[in-house]
């Protein structure tokens, strides 16, 4: 799945990194995958683009969730004091 219709701002909000950084990471991963595949490994069942997108979304979601939990704990302790 490609996301050319998204603006740069919406793309960064969705993925967590700028489009240029994403494209650089994708190129690096594809180059590494072709090197590994030349040695006789299996092909990926999911495309590298979707795999990188899902990984970055998962990481950014966990980071946001962790930040929200920490803020909730801080607010709870402020209310007690």
QUINOR-V661547 format. One record per backbone hydrogen bond with DSSP energy under -0.5 kcal/mol. CO is the residue of the C=O (numbers start at 0). NH is the residue of the N-H. If there is no record, write none. Layout:
# QUINOR-V661547
{{CO	NH} {CO	NH}}
This chain:
# QUINOR-V661547
{{2	5} {6	10} {7	11} {8	12} {9	13} {10	14} {11	15} {17	21} {18	22} {19	23} {20	24} {21	25} {22	26} {23	27} {24	28} {25	29} {26	30} {27	31} {28	32} {29	33} {30	34} {31	35} {32	36} {33	37} {34	38} {35	38} {35	40} {36	39} {46	50} {47	51} {48	52} {49	53} {50	54} {51	55} {52	56} {53	57} {54	58} {55	59} {56	60} {57	61} {58	62} {59	63} {60	64} {61	65} {62	66} {63	67} {64	68} {65	69} {66	70} {67	71} {68	72} {69	73} {70	74} {71	75} {72	76} {73	77} {74	78} {75	79} {76	80}}
